[in-house]
């Protein structure tokens, strides 16, 4: 199904029908152009929420793909297509795991929170659903997110947090003129060179036992009129920092602003904090997940806080214990995204074992 943000491509109706057949009560929460699914089976006891998204990033040039990116082509070894790894594969595995038991017989309640606004602005998806649930006083005890987390073998790595993200748009102001008369121009490319050296060599922090260090990447730079003999009037730079809890967004702003002032740059700058870091303190649910991976795959899993942002940052506001566990992330967002069939089968086994082991832990 073609479901580029904010379209769900019919995925939410398909999931709803699967869940309704098992006794879940479905609710569609729509904000702006985004549909979100909240589906619950209330058995009493603690609540486990499986969270995810059906929206995907654009495919890129279709002629570069080996198979139609929205066909879900299965060649027996791999399932090919946009979203197979990020993260329709994870949702499919949890649905398959659920079909192996009777959800009404569990000692805990179970819910699905599925959005079509994770790969895009993330303004009308999980964040809005969480706000609504908090208004209702809905308590969430545990949350399993099917985001891709595997490095080599399914279950070898799970995430218990993510770094924050800040996007920065910088305009460096200059004075356009003839390249032959440097005393008559202010070249913003020259003015920014010292700043670029400082900002790319800066050690922002050293991370901690769970989080890797804060990192910066320059993502776009434009300037000039396209001629060799004309200096630009302005330079535009985009860059992104993924930051650990060892530094704050305000500190990042202060350091970058200070660097620009030190270099004597005339500028305008905009900071967009798209995500704050979150960390879920490992407790009962983390132990259940680790035990389930060990029993079904024979692996000792690694707890990490790597990768990009996820909707875990919104669910963290509920106080739930959060685990992100899904397939490999090696091909996500790339041309020819694909997932090994055996990988999905193993992930389904893990999810099923989690459901069973949590049932044992929540016995009265």
Steps between C-alpha positions, in 0.01 A plus 500: 500500500635843405489698823738794477445741792227603586306238304440161658414337166224289654741339748310619807172350375678170437653497849168601655319210335764255627470632855119520501488130413690433823275710720687830501300822513624735226501877501622726221642829624544753219704818530546719194566263209624217722306192606613314811381168637443439872383143557451338842408170659434563870576201720575704811852504640790699350485627143750405230490722192650395168584822316606561143441677173378398156620811319825481306750733335475550122643222284735716296544414128285191441710394201793445736311234697531131418128462574205737530567673836137461604440144379633316805668259261594172671770301322506233768809638669418869533191719505579810298344844529488835668410457865580129528759585763374839618261393623217300347701183556494552876124562502436188290711291737311617808166431333625153407623438855161604637324243282684222686302561818169632629553859607192485725674237714797720589552625854556851370336740257637557151478794262627615161597858424573524128554831320556626146710798611839379621721546195373852439436797731383278790259774603164321460594142580613327818558829681132597459374154595713504815359842590147364459574189706646712779184716501302180547725390785608191307798333671756318285729262688709346224565596140652291223593690183572299185764738365799331332772436758683183394868519406582147378258250656143575602491599865872573537424866573202679653462868571396650831542860393595734218706814454336836443515685169543868415485635144678828431452741210775760474521798266841666477477854364760650269538759226485391137754637253769438242753231592783723371436762773512316836515827694154589366323175599422298810516138400275290729677180389827635636330634813351160585817294457625552856160422644474178299833383636393569856152354480609178326792440737312581820472221757152567632504229765619144553159339532450255785462127559178491299529791255765558233658847488317790341579520128465768232455468125494777240220413259477784249692811395411743223643834384580701189342588169677231302775719353874477565551874529215596735518454876176401675284735700379227737585145599243252629598206715296216649631268768371255757614390844394176669555570867524291813358592841851617595429830324189714469353662192552840663870426551532402134341830399736696725813326370411542134405865544826565685702343215332726245568809711864397551545476121340840441224353284190704420219249504142396558436160654205279579507203739229236467504249785315210336560252783630489854694195617313239697613213721286217639637359823525118459263312734257206480412535131863528394575178687204333328631604157856387577373165630278454193785568258724258689236225502395533136830594334774405747633857500608738773358830379676835524316803639574818306382855429636535146334584171277782389191632672186294557152545643637354820574862596126569517407178678770569759277781628255238628757349737478164324799265489600500133682249282567544127549164330477430130682364192829617349541865408765438234281585198237731647435823305723367221417394146425125505398492865439137593465260793598134517198272539677297770571822684128578523425145610753532782364839602150350516635226729653763730180706515297186577739407780476851643120471514528165678772602744324825594193289569700297751640812665153655541325202657298602803 
